[in-house]
Amino acid sequence: MAIYGIFKAINGIVNAIHGILKAINAIYGIVKATNDINNAIYGNFKAINDINNAINDINNAMNGIFKAINSIYGIINVIYSLTNSINGIYSLKNSINGIVIVIFVLNIFSKNM
């Protein structure tokens, strides 16, 4: 009977050790799950950061497009100004031609008088 009691006690100790190991394993599982949750949260923040970076890149590209459009408007304004200058030169030429004709006509009239 005493030997049976000793084996039963040893079995109880083994079962207790087994329970302790299971508890340690459960704690390890909790720590691993917590780590996985932290990694998932970090991954979400990283994804949000990547999305923000992509939005910034799009904004920078749009700013570049608007600057290019403004440059095109600037070129159009320069061409418009050049056209006005050329028209002014033609008007000046026509005025000079008119003055030359008036002088020519006045010259003819003055010779006839």
Biopython code that builds the backbone (N, CA, C, O; Angstrom):
import numpy as np
from Bio.PDB.StructureBuilder import StructureBuilder

atoms = [
    (1, "MET", "N", (0.822, -1.193, 0.000)),
    (1, "MET", "CA", (0.000, 0.000, 0.000)),
    (1, "MET", "C", (0.859, 1.246, 0.000)),
    (1, "MET", "O", (0.556, 2.234, -0.669)),
    (2, "ALA", "N", (1.951, 1.181, 0.773)),
    (2, "ALA", "CA", (2.827, 2.341, 0.852)),
    (2, "ALA", "C", (3.459, 2.611, -0.499)),
    (2, "ALA", "O", (3.606, 3.767, -0.898)),
    (3, "ILE", "N", (3.840, 1.534, -1.221)),
    (3, "ILE", "CA", (4.448, 1.696, -2.547)),
    (3, "ILE", "C", (3.429, 2.306, -3.501)),
    (3, "ILE", "O", (3.760, 3.167, -4.316)),
    (4, "TYR", "N", (2.191, 1.849, -3.388)),
    (4, "TYR", "CA", (1.123, 2.402, -4.228)),
    (4, "TYR", "C", (0.958, 3.888, -3.948)),
    (4, "TYR", "O", (0.782, 4.678, -4.875)),
    (5, "GLY", "N", (1.011, 4.272, -2.688)),
    (5, "GLY", "CA", (0.900, 5.681, -2.293)),
    (5, "GLY", "C", (2.055, 6.494, -2.846)),
    (5, "GLY", "O", (1.869, 7.624, -3.298)),
    (6, "ILE", "N", (3.266, 5.907, -2.808)),
    (6, "ILE", "CA", (4.442, 6.613, -3.339)),
    (6, "ILE", "C", (4.272, 6.840, -4.840)),
    (6, "ILE", "O", (4.512, 7.942, -5.333)),
    (7, "PHE", "N", (3.853, 5.785, -5.578)),
    (7, "PHE", "CA", (3.655, 5.939, -7.028)),
    (7, "PHE", "C", (2.553, 6.953, -7.340)),
    (7, "PHE", "O", (2.638, 7.726, -8.294)),
    (8, "LYS", "N", (1.511, 6.919, -6.495)),
    (8, "LYS", "CA", (0.415, 7.870, -6.693)),
    (8, "LYS", "C", (0.922, 9.284, -6.458)),
    (8, "LYS", "O", (0.554, 10.204, -7.188)),
    (9, "ALA", "N", (1.775, 9.468, -5.435)),
    (9, "ALA", "CA", (2.348, 10.787, -5.155)),
    (9, "ALA", "C", (3.242, 11.229, -6.312)),
    (9, "ALA", "O", (3.194, 12.381, -6.745)),
    (10, "ILE", "N", (4.073, 10.280, -6.814)),
    (10, "ILE", "CA", (4.939, 10.597, -7.958)),
    (10, "ILE", "C", (4.080, 10.979, -9.162)),
    (10, "ILE", "O", (4.393, 11.936, -9.871)),
    (11, "ASN", "N", (3.002, 10.238, -9.395)),
    (11, "ASN", "CA", (2.082, 10.538, -10.501)),
    (11, "ASN", "C", (1.467, 11.922, -10.320)),
    (11, "ASN", "O", (1.306, 12.676, -11.280)),
    (12, "GLY", "N", (1.121, 12.246, -9.053)),
    (12, "GLY", "CA", (0.577, 13.583, -8.770)),
    (12, "GLY", "C", (1.597, 14.668, -9.076)),
    (12, "GLY", "O", (1.260, 15.706, -9.645)),
    (13, "ILE", "N", (2.855, 14.421, -8.693)),
    (13, "ILE", "CA", (3.928, 15.396, -8.969)),
    (13, "ILE", "C", (4.114, 15.553, -10.478)),
    (13, "ILE", "O", (4.237, 16.673, -10.974)),
    (14, "VAL", "N", (4.134, 14.427, -11.215)),
    (14, "VAL", "CA", (4.283, 14.469, -12.678)),
    (14, "VAL", "C", (3.126, 15.239, -13.295)),
    (14, "VAL", "O", (3.324, 16.072, -14.179)),
    (15, "ASN", "N", (1.907, 14.955, -12.820)),
    (15, "ASN", "CA", (0.736, 15.680, -13.332)),
    (15, "ASN", "C", (0.834, 17.170, -13.023)),
    (15, "ASN", "O", (0.470, 18.006, -13.850)),
    (16, "ALA", "N", (1.330, 17.502, -11.819)),
    (16, "ALA", "CA", (1.487, 18.909, -11.447)),
    (16, "ALA", "C", (2.514, 19.587, -12.360)),
    (16, "ALA", "O", (2.291, 20.701, -12.835)),
    (17, "ILE", "N", (3.643, 18.905, -12.601)),
    (17, "ILE", "CA", (4.672, 19.448, -13.513)),
    (17, "ILE", "C", (4.084, 19.623, -14.908)),
    (17, "ILE", "O", (4.320, 20.633, -15.572)),
    (18, "HIS", "N", (3.316, 18.626, -15.342)),
    (18, "HIS", "CA", (2.666, 18.703, -16.654)),
    (18, "HIS", "C", (1.722, 19.912, -16.711)),
    (18, "HIS", "O", (1.674, 20.622, -17.716)),
    (19, "GLY", "N", (0.970, 20.138, -15.621)),
    (19, "GLY", "CA", (0.073, 21.303, -15.549)),
    (19, "GLY", "C", (0.852, 22.610, -15.603)),
    (19, "GLY", "O", (0.445, 23.558, -16.275)),
    (20, "ILE", "N", (1.979, 22.655, -14.888)),
    (20, "ILE", "CA", (2.828, 23.858, -14.898)),
    (20, "ILE", "C", (3.345, 24.122, -16.311)),
    (20, "ILE", "O", (3.344, 25.260, -16.779)),
    (21, "LEU", "N", (3.791, 23.046, -16.992)),
    (21, "LEU", "CA", (4.296, 23.200, -18.366)),
    (21, "LEU", "C", (3.188, 23.683, -19.300)),
    (21, "LEU", "O", (3.422, 24.509, -20.183)),
    (22, "LYS", "N", (1.964, 23.153, -19.093)),
    (22, "LYS", "CA", (0.830, 23.616, -19.904)),
    (22, "LYS", "C", (0.554, 25.095, -19.646)),
    (22, "LYS", "O", (0.269, 25.845, -20.580)),
    (23, "ALA", "N", (0.639, 25.518, -18.384)),
    (23, "ALA", "CA", (0.414, 26.924, -18.038)),
    (23, "ALA", "C", (1.484, 27.811, -18.685)),
    (23, "ALA", "O", (1.186, 28.880, -19.217)),
    (24, "ILE", "N", (2.752, 27.338, -18.626)),
    (24, "ILE", "CA", (3.847, 28.089, -19.268)),
    (24, "ILE", "C", (3.594, 28.187, -20.767)),
    (24, "ILE", "O", (3.797, 29.244, -21.365)),
    (25, "ASN", "N", (3.153, 27.090, -21.374)),
    (25, "ASN", "CA", (2.845, 27.068, -22.807)),
    (25, "ASN", "C", (1.706, 28.041, -23.126)),
    (25, "ASN", "O", (1.728, 28.726, -24.148)),
    (26, "ALA", "N", (0.710, 28.091, -22.231)),
    (26, "ALA", "CA", (-0.411, 29.018, -22.433)),
    (26, "ALA", "C", (0.078, 30.463, -22.350)),
    (26, "ALA", "O", (-0.330, 31.308, -23.147)),
    (27, "ILE", "N", (0.964, 30.747, -21.370)),
    (27, "ILE", "CA", (1.532, 32.104, -21.253)),
    (27, "ILE", "C", (2.312, 32.453, -22.520)),
    (27, "ILE", "O", (2.211, 33.568, -23.032)),
    (28, "TYR", "N", (3.094, 31.486, -23.024)),
    (28, "TYR", "CA", (3.835, 31.704, -24.275)),
    (28, "TYR", "C", (2.867, 32.007, -25.420)),
    (28, "TYR", "O", (3.122, 32.889, -26.241)),
    (29, "GLY", "N", (1.744, 31.260, -25.467)),
    (29, "GLY", "CA", (0.734, 31.509, -26.507)),
    (29, "GLY", "C", (0.153, 32.911, -26.392)),
    (29, "GLY", "O", (-0.066, 33.581, -27.401)),
    (30, "ILE", "N", (-0.100, 33.359, -25.149)),
    (30, "ILE", "CA", (-0.633, 34.714, -24.939)),
    (30, "ILE", "C", (0.393, 35.758, -25.394)),
    (30, "ILE", "O", (0.045, 36.726, -26.071)),
    (31, "VAL", "N", (1.652, 35.552, -25.017)),
    (31, "VAL", "CA", (2.716, 36.491, -25.429)),
    (31, "VAL", "C", (2.831, 36.525, -26.947)),
    (31, "VAL", "O", (2.965, 37.597, -27.536)),
    (32, "LYS", "N", (2.780, 35.359, -27.584)),
    (32, "LYS", "CA", (2.877, 35.290, -29.045)),
    (32, "LYS", "C", (1.681, 35.981, -29.692)),
    (32, "LYS", "O", (1.840, 36.710, -30.671)),
    (33, "ALA", "N", (0.483, 35.755, -29.149)),
    (33, "ALA", "CA", (-0.719, 36.401, -29.688)),
    (33, "ALA", "C", (-0.615, 37.920, -29.535)),
    (33, "ALA", "O", (-0.964, 38.669, -30.448)),
    (34, "THR", "N", (-0.131, 38.368, -28.366)),
    (34, "THR", "CA", (0.050, 39.814, -28.142)),
    (34, "THR", "C", (1.047, 40.386, -29.146)),
    (34, "THR", "O", (0.837, 41.468, -29.694)),
    (35, "ASN", "N", (2.127, 39.654, -29.380)),
    (35, "ASN", "CA", (3.127, 40.088, -30.361)),
    (35, "ASN", "C", (2.524, 40.150, -31.763)),
    (35, "ASN", "O", (2.788, 41.087, -32.517)),
    (36, "ASP", "N", (1.715, 39.152, -32.107)),
    (36, "ASP", "CA", (1.051, 39.158, -33.421)),
    (36, "ASP", "C", (0.105, 40.351, -33.553)),
    (36, "ASP", "O", (0.030, 40.978, -34.609)),
    (37, "ILE", "N", (-0.620, 40.659, -32.467)),
    (37, "ILE", "CA", (-1.521, 41.822, -32.483)),
    (37, "ILE", "C", (-0.710, 43.105, -32.681)),
    (37, "ILE", "O", (-1.080, 43.970, -33.475)),
    (38, "ASN", "N", (0.405, 43.214, -31.943)),
    (38, "ASN", "CA", (1.264, 44.402, -32.090)),
    (38, "ASN", "C", (1.799, 44.521, -33.513)),
    (38, "ASN", "O", (1.850, 45.614, -34.078)),
    (39, "ASN", "N", (2.199, 43.384, -34.086)),
    (39, "ASN", "CA", (2.690, 43.402, -35.472)),
    (39, "ASN", "C", (1.593, 43.822, -36.436)),
    (39, "ASN", "O", (1.847, 44.559, -37.388)),
    (40, "ALA", "N", (0.367, 43.352, -36.192)),
    (40, "ALA", "CA", (-0.755, 43.729, -37.056)),
    (40, "ALA", "C", (-1.038, 45.224, -36.943)),
    (40, "ALA", "O", (-1.275, 45.895, -37.947)),
    (41, "ILE", "N", (-1.010, 45.744, -35.706)),
    (41, "ILE", "CA", (-1.232, 47.188, -35.504)),
    (41, "ILE", "C", (-0.131, 47.978, -36.202)),
    (41, "ILE", "O", (-0.407, 48.969, -36.877)),
    (42, "TYR", "N", (1.129, 47.536, -36.039)),
    (42, "TYR", "CA", (2.244, 48.204, -36.710)),
    (42, "TYR", "C", (2.064, 48.149, -38.224)),
    (42, "TYR", "O", (2.318, 49.126, -38.927)),
    (43, "GLY", "N", (1.622, 46.989, -38.716)),
    (43, "GLY", "CA", (1.380, 46.851, -40.158)),
    (43, "GLY", "C", (0.302, 47.810, -40.632)),
    (43, "GLY", "O", (0.417, 48.394, -41.709)),
    (44, "ASN", "N", (-0.759, 47.977, -39.822)),
    (44, "ASN", "CA", (-1.819, 48.925, -40.191)),
    (44, "ASN", "C", (-1.288, 50.346, -40.225)),
    (44, "ASN", "O", (-1.580, 51.102, -41.152)),
    (45, "PHE", "N", (-0.493, 50.716, -39.199)),
    (45, "PHE", "CA", (0.073, 52.066, -39.187)),
    (45, "PHE", "C", (1.012, 52.268, -40.370)),
    (45, "PHE", "O", (1.043, 53.340, -40.974)),
    (46, "LYS", "N", (1.783, 51.222, -40.695)),
    (46, "LYS", "CA", (2.695, 51.316, -41.843)),
    (46, "LYS", "C", (1.896, 51.476, -43.131)),
    (46, "LYS", "O", (2.271, 52.260, -44.002)),
    (47, "ALA", "N", (0.791, 50.733, -43.256)),
    (47, "ALA", "CA", (-0.060, 50.854, -44.446)),
    (47, "ALA", "C", (-0.651, 52.259, -44.538)),
    (47, "ALA", "O", (-0.694, 52.848, -45.618)),
    (48, "ILE", "N", (-1.110, 52.798, -43.398)),
    (48, "ILE", "CA", (-1.657, 54.167, -43.392)),
    (48, "ILE", "C", (-0.570, 55.155, -43.802)),
    (48, "ILE", "O", (-0.832, 56.083, -44.568)),
    (49, "ASN", "N", (0.642, 54.963, -43.299)),
    (49, "ASN", "CA", (1.763, 55.833, -43.660)),
    (49, "ASN", "C", (2.059, 55.737, -45.153)),
    (49, "ASN", "O", (2.305, 56.749, -45.809)),
    (50, "ASP", "N", (2.035, 54.519, -45.686)),
    (50, "ASP", "CA", (2.262, 54.338, -47.126)),
    (50, "ASP", "C", (1.173, 55.035, -47.942)),
    (50, "ASP", "O", (1.457, 55.639, -48.976)),
    (51, "ILE", "N", (-0.079, 54.947, -47.470)),
    (51, "ILE", "CA", (-1.185, 55.626, -48.164)),
    (51, "ILE", "C", (-0.971, 57.139, -48.128)),
    (51, "ILE", "O", (-1.159, 57.820, -49.135)),
    (52, "ASN", "N", (-0.574, 57.663, -46.958)),
    (52, "ASN", "CA", (-0.307, 59.104, -46.847)),
    (52, "ASN", "C", (0.822, 59.524, -47.782)),
    (52, "ASN", "O", (0.752, 60.578, -48.414)),
    (53, "ASN", "N", (1.861, 58.695, -47.868)),
    (53, "ASN", "CA", (2.971, 59.006, -48.779)),
    (53, "ASN", "C", (2.495, 59.010, -50.226)),
    (53, "ASN", "O", (2.906, 59.861, -51.016)),
    (54, "ALA", "N", (1.629, 58.060, -50.575)),
    (54, "ALA", "CA", (1.094, 58.013, -51.940)),
    (54, "ALA", "C", (0.256, 59.257, -52.231)),
    (54, "ALA", "O", (0.337, 59.826, -53.319)),
    (55, "ILE", "N", (-0.551, 59.676, -51.247)),
    (55, "ILE", "CA", (-1.364, 60.893, -51.417)),
    (55, "ILE", "C", (-0.452, 62.105, -51.603)),
    (55, "ILE", "O", (-0.722, 62.963, -52.443)),
    (56, "ASN", "N", (0.629, 62.177, -50.819)),
    (56, "ASN", "CA", (1.586, 63.283, -50.976)),
    (56, "ASN", "C", (2.212, 63.269, -52.364)),
    (56, "ASN", "O", (2.386, 64.320, -52.981)),
    (57, "ASP", "N", (2.551, 62.077, -52.857)),
    (57, "ASP", "CA", (3.121, 61.974, -54.207)),
    (57, "ASP", "C", (2.127, 62.464, -55.253)),
    (57, "ASP", "O", (2.503, 63.155, -56.199)),
    (58, "ILE", "N", (0.852, 62.103, -55.078)),
    (58, "ILE", "CA", (-0.191, 62.558, -56.015)),
    (58, "ILE", "C", (-0.315, 64.081, -55.953)),
    (58, "ILE", "O", (-0.419, 64.743, -56.986)),
    (59, "ASN", "N", (-0.304, 64.638, -54.724)),
    (59, "ASN", "CA", (-0.385, 66.098, -54.580)),
    (59, "ASN", "C", (0.795, 66.788, -55.255)),
    (59, "ASN", "O", (0.627, 67.809, -55.922)),
    (60, "ASN", "N", (1.992, 66.224, -55.079)),
    (60, "ASN", "CA", (3.176, 66.808, -55.718)),
    (60, "ASN", "C", (3.062, 66.740, -57.236)),
    (60, "ASN", "O", (3.429, 67.684, -57.935)),
    (61, "ALA", "N", (2.553, 65.624, -57.740)),
    (61, "ALA", "CA", (2.375, 65.490, -59.192)),
    (61, "ALA", "C", (1.357, 66.506, -59.701)),
    (61, "ALA", "O", (1.563, 67.125, -60.745)),
    (62, "MET", "N", (0.251, 66.679, -58.958)),
    (62, "MET", "CA", (-0.766, 67.661, -59.362)),
    (62, "MET", "C", (-0.180, 69.069, -59.361)),
    (62, "MET", "O", (-0.459, 69.861, -60.261)),
    (63, "ASN", "N", (0.637, 69.381, -58.343)),
    (63, "ASN", "CA", (1.286, 70.698, -58.306)),
    (63, "ASN", "C", (2.179, 70.884, -59.524)),
    (63, "ASN", "O", (2.212, 71.964, -60.114)),
    (64, "GLY", "N", (2.904, 69.835, -59.900)),
    (64, "GLY", "CA", (3.741, 69.904, -61.098)),
    (64, "GLY", "C", (2.911, 70.142, -62.351)),
    (64, "GLY", "O", (3.300, 70.919, -63.223)),
    (65, "ILE", "N", (1.765, 69.468, -62.438)),
    (65, "ILE", "CA", (0.883, 69.649, -63.601)),
    (65, "ILE", "C", (0.368, 71.086, -63.646)),
    (65, "ILE", "O", (0.350, 71.706, -64.710)),
    (66, "PHE", "N", (-0.054, 71.622, -62.489)),
    (66, "PHE", "CA", (-0.557, 73.000, -62.456)),
    (66, "PHE", "C", (0.549, 73.993, -62.821)),
    (66, "PHE", "O", (0.292, 74.986, -63.502)),
    (67, "LYS", "N", (1.772, 73.727, -62.371)),
    (67, "LYS", "CA", (2.892, 74.609, -62.739)),
    (67, "LYS", "C", (3.132, 74.553, -64.242)),
    (67, "LYS", "O", (3.408, 75.575, -64.870)),
    (68, "ALA", "N", (3.028, 73.356, -64.816)),
    (68, "ALA", "CA", (3.205, 73.219, -66.268)),
    (68, "ALA", "C", (2.112, 73.987, -67.012)),
    (68, "ALA", "O", (2.385, 74.661, -68.006)),
    (69, "ILE", "N", (0.867, 73.880, -66.522)),
    (69, "ILE", "CA", (-0.246, 74.613, -67.152)),
    (69, "ILE", "C", (0.002, 76.116, -67.053)),
    (69, "ILE", "O", (-0.218, 76.846, -68.020)),
    (70, "ASN", "N", (0.461, 76.585, -65.882)),
    (70, "ASN", "CA", (0.772, 78.009, -65.719)),
    (70, "ASN", "C", (1.882, 78.436, -66.674)),
    (70, "ASN", "O", (1.843, 79.539, -67.220)),
    (71, "SER", "N", (2.873, 77.564, -66.876)),
    (71, "SER", "CA", (3.950, 77.871, -67.824)),
    (71, "SER", "C", (3.397, 77.997, -69.236)),
    (71, "SER", "O", (3.803, 78.882, -69.991)),
    (72, "ILE", "N", (2.467, 77.110, -69.594)),
    (72, "ILE", "CA", (1.851, 77.177, -70.929)),
    (72, "ILE", "C", (1.091, 78.492, -71.079)),
    (72, "ILE", "O", (1.171, 79.141, -72.122)),
    (73, "TYR", "N", (0.344, 78.893, -70.027)),
    (73, "TYR", "CA", (-0.353, 80.184, -70.077)),
    (73, "TYR", "C", (0.647, 81.327, -70.232)),
    (73, "TYR", "O", (0.396, 82.285, -70.962)),
    (74, "GLY", "N", (1.787, 81.221, -69.538)),
    (74, "GLY", "CA", (2.827, 82.244, -69.670)),
    (74, "GLY", "C", (3.340, 82.326, -71.097)),
    (74, "GLY", "O", (3.533, 83.420, -71.628)),
    (75, "ILE", "N", (3.563, 81.171, -71.722)),
    (75, "ILE", "CA", (4.030, 81.148, -73.117)),
    (75, "ILE", "C", (2.969, 81.762, -74.028)),
    (75, "ILE", "O", (3.297, 82.528, -74.934)),
    (76, "ILE", "N", (1.698, 81.427, -73.791)),
    (76, "ILE", "CA", (0.606, 81.995, -74.601)),
    (76, "ILE", "C", (0.571, 83.515, -74.438)),
    (76, "ILE", "O", (0.367, 84.240, -75.411)),
    (77, "ASN", "N", (0.770, 83.998, -73.203)),
    (77, "ASN", "CA", (0.789, 85.445, -72.972)),
    (77, "ASN", "C", (1.951, 86.108, -73.703)),
    (77, "ASN", "O", (1.801, 87.203, -74.245)),
    (78, "VAL", "N", (3.115, 85.447, -73.720)),
    (78, "VAL", "CA", (4.267, 85.993, -74.451)),
    (78, "VAL", "C", (3.950, 86.059, -75.942)),
    (78, "VAL", "O", (4.241, 87.060, -76.597)),
    (79, "ILE", "N", (3.353, 84.991, -76.482)),
    (79, "ILE", "CA", (2.990, 84.978, -77.910)),
    (79, "ILE", "C", (1.967, 86.076, -78.194)),
    (79, "ILE", "O", (2.058, 86.764, -79.211)),
    (80, "TYR", "N", (0.999, 86.239, -77.304)),
    (80, "TYR", "CA", (-0.026, 87.281, -77.465)),
    (80, "TYR", "C", (0.628, 88.666, -77.463)),
    (80, "TYR", "O", (0.290, 89.524, -78.279)),
    (81, "SER", "N", (1.577, 88.874, -76.526)),
    (81, "SER", "CA", (2.291, 90.156, -76.466)),
    (81, "SER", "C", (3.105, 90.385, -77.730)),
    (81, "SER", "O", (3.137, 91.496, -78.259)),
    (82, "LEU", "N", (3.765, 89.331, -78.217)),
    (82, "LEU", "CA", (4.537, 89.462, -79.465)),
    (82, "LEU", "C", (3.616, 89.805, -80.629)),
    (82, "LEU", "O", (3.959, 90.631, -81.475)),
    (83, "THR", "N", (2.447, 89.169, -80.671)),
    (83, "THR", "CA", (1.472, 89.461, -81.734)),
    (83, "THR", "C", (1.033, 90.921, -81.663)),
    (83, "THR", "O", (0.939, 91.599, -82.686)),
    (84, "ASN", "N", (0.766, 91.398, -80.451)),
    (84, "ASN", "CA", (0.389, 92.804, -80.285)),
    (84, "ASN", "C", (1.524, 93.726, -80.718)),
    (84, "ASN", "O", (1.286, 94.764, -81.336)),
    (85, "SER", "N", (2.765, 93.343, -80.391)),
    (85, "SER", "CA", (3.916, 94.157, -80.800)),
    (85, "SER", "C", (4.039, 94.188, -82.319)),
    (85, "SER", "O", (4.293, 95.241, -82.905)),
    (86, "ILE", "N", (3.859, 93.031, -82.955)),
    (86, "ILE", "CA", (3.932, 92.968, -84.427)),
    (86, "ILE", "C", (2.815, 93.811, -85.035)),
    (86, "ILE", "O", (3.040, 94.541, -86.000)),
    (87, "ASN", "N", (1.606, 93.710, -84.468)),
    (87, "ASN", "CA", (0.496, 94.541, -84.952)),
    (87, "ASN", "C", (0.815, 96.017, -84.779)),
    (87, "ASN", "O", (0.488, 96.835, -85.639)),
    (88, "GLY", "N", (1.461, 96.360, -83.655)),
    (88, "GLY", "CA", (1.871, 97.749, -83.431)),
    (88, "GLY", "C", (2.882, 98.205, -84.460)),
    (88, "GLY", "O", (2.822, 99.336, -84.942)),
    (89, "ILE", "N", (3.828, 97.312, -84.804)),
    (89, "ILE", "CA", (4.833, 97.647, -85.826)),
    (89, "ILE", "C", (4.148, 97.870, -87.173)),
    (89, "ILE", "O", (4.493, 98.811, -87.887)),
    (90, "TYR", "N", (3.175, 97.013, -87.536)),
    (90, "TYR", "CA", (2.436, 97.199, -88.795)),
    (90, "TYR", "C", (1.660, 98.517, -88.778)),
    (90, "TYR", "O", (1.603, 99.221, -89.787)),
    (91, "SER", "N", (1.060, 98.849, -87.623)),
    (91, "SER", "CA", (0.335, 100.121, -87.517)),
    (91, "SER", "C", (1.294, 101.287, -87.691)),
    (91, "SER", "O", (0.973, 102.263, -88.370)),
    (92, "LEU", "N", (2.477, 101.189, -87.077)),
    (92, "LEU", "CA", (3.489, 102.238, -87.223)),
    (92, "LEU", "C", (3.927, 102.353, -88.672)),
    (92, "LEU", "O", (4.071, 103.458, -89.194)),
    (93, "LYS", "N", (4.142, 101.207, -89.330)),
    (93, "LYS", "CA", (4.525, 101.204, -90.754)),
    (93, "LYS", "C", (3.438, 101.866, -91.594)),
    (93, "LYS", "O", (3.732, 102.682, -92.468)),
    (94, "ASN", "N", (2.178, 101.512, -91.327)),
    (94, "ASN", "CA", (1.068, 102.111, -92.075)),
    (94, "ASN", "C", (0.988, 103.613, -91.824)),
    (94, "ASN", "O", (0.696, 104.386, -92.736)),
    (95, "SER", "N", (1.250, 104.023, -90.576)),
    (95, "SER", "CA", (1.249, 105.458, -90.272)),
    (95, "SER", "C", (2.356, 106.169, -91.036)),
    (95, "SER", "O", (2.147, 107.246, -91.594)),
    (96, "ILE", "N", (3.545, 105.551, -91.056)),
    (96, "ILE", "CA", (4.670, 106.150, -91.801)),
    (96, "ILE", "C", (4.326, 106.216, -93.281)),
    (96, "ILE", "O", (4.599, 107.220, -93.938)),
    (97, "ASN", "N", (3.720, 105.140, -93.817)),
    (97, "ASN", "CA", (3.308, 105.160, -95.227)),
    (97, "ASN", "C", (2.295, 106.278, -95.480)),
    (97, "ASN", "O", (2.359, 106.961, -96.502)),
    (98, "GLY", "N", (1.362, 106.459, -94.545)),
    (98, "GLY", "CA", (0.379, 107.537, -94.675)),
    (98, "GLY", "C", (1.052, 108.893, -94.667)),
    (98, "GLY", "O", (0.704, 109.771, -95.457)),
    (99, "ILE", "N", (2.027, 109.068, -93.767)),
    (99, "ILE", "CA", (2.755, 110.344, -93.708)),
    (99, "ILE", "C", (3.519, 110.574, -95.006)),
    (99, "ILE", "O", (3.536, 111.684, -95.539)),
    (100, "VAL", "N", (4.155, 109.509, -95.513)),
    (100, "VAL", "CA", (4.909, 109.631, -96.774)),
    (100, "VAL", "C", (3.963, 110.027, -97.905)),
    (100, "VAL", "O", (4.309, 110.876, -98.726)),
    (101, "ILE", "N", (2.781, 109.427, -97.959)),
    (101, "ILE", "CA", (1.803, 109.759, -99.013)),
    (101, "ILE", "C", (1.353, 111.209, -98.867)),
    (101, "ILE", "O", (1.255, 111.939, -99.853)),
    (102, "VAL", "N", (1.079, 111.622, -97.624)),
    (102, "VAL", "CA", (0.666, 113.019, -97.395)),
    (102, "VAL", "C", (1.773, 113.967, -97.834)),
    (102, "VAL", "O", (1.501, 114.964, -98.503)),
    (103, "ILE", "N", (3.023, 113.670, -97.466)),
    (103, "ILE", "CA", (4.151, 114.522, -97.885)),
    (103, "ILE", "C", (4.252, 114.530, -99.408)),
    (103, "ILE", "O", (4.476, 115.577, -100.015)),
    (104, "PHE", "N", (4.085, 113.362, -100.018)),
    (104, "PHE", "CA", (4.163, 113.270, -101.479)),
    (104, "PHE", "C", (3.073, 114.126, -102.140)),
    (104, "PHE", "O", (3.333, 114.867, -103.088)),
    (105, "VAL", "N", (1.834, 114.003, -101.608)),
    (105, "VAL", "CA", (0.713, 114.785, -102.163)),
    (105, "VAL", "C", (0.942, 116.276, -101.924)),
    (105, "VAL", "O", (0.720, 117.095, -102.816)),
    (106, "LEU", "N", (1.388, 116.622, -100.716)),
    (106, "LEU", "CA", (1.667, 118.033, -100.422)),
    (106, "LEU", "C", (2.777, 118.557, -101.326)),
    (106, "LEU", "O", (2.735, 119.705, -101.768)),
    (107, "ASN", "N", (3.742, 117.737, -101.592)),
    (107, "ASN", "CA", (4.853, 118.114, -102.467)),
    (107, "ASN", "C", (4.334, 118.388, -103.873)),
    (107, "ASN", "O", (4.742, 119.357, -104.514)),
    (108, "ILE", "N", (3.423, 117.523, -104.355)),
    (108, "ILE", "CA", (2.848, 117.721, -105.693)),
    (108, "ILE", "C", (2.041, 119.019, -105.716)),
    (108, "ILE", "O", (2.163, 119.817, -106.645)),
    (109, "PHE", "N", (1.205, 119.225, -104.670)),
    (109, "PHE", "CA", (0.397, 120.452, -104.628)),
    (109, "PHE", "C", (1.278, 121.691, -104.547)),
    (109, "PHE", "O", (0.981, 122.711, -105.169)),
    (110, "SER", "N", (2.358, 121.604, -103.785)),
    (110, "SER", "CA", (3.211, 122.785, -103.644)),
    (110, "SER", "C", (3.919, 123.110, -104.949)),
    (110, "SER", "O", (4.198, 124.278, -105.218)),
    (111, "LYS", "N", (4.218, 122.102, -105.769)),
    (111, "LYS", "CA", (4.860, 122.342, -107.060)),
    (111, "LYS", "C", (3.855, 122.942, -108.040)),
    (111, "LYS", "O", (4.226, 123.738, -108.902)),
    (112, "ASN", "N", (2.593, 122.566, -107.910)),
    (112, "ASN", "CA", (1.566, 123.068, -108.826)),
    (112, "ASN", "C", (1.155, 124.492, -108.473)),
    (112, "ASN", "O", (0.549, 125.170, -109.302)),
    (113, "MET", "N", (1.456, 124.953, -107.301)),
    (113, "MET", "CA", (1.025, 126.298, -106.925)),
    (113, "MET", "C", (1.981, 127.315, -107.366)),
    (113, "MET", "O", (1.769, 128.505, -107.130)),
]
sb = StructureBuilder()
sb.init_structure("model")
sb.init_model(0)
sb.init_chain("A")
sb.init_seg("    ")
for serial, (resi, resn, name, xyz) in enumerate(atoms, 1):
    if name == "N":
        sb.init_residue(resn, " ", resi, " ")
    sb.init_atom(name, np.array(xyz, "f"), 0.0, 1.0, " ", f" {name:<3s}", serial, name[0])
structure = sb.get_structure()
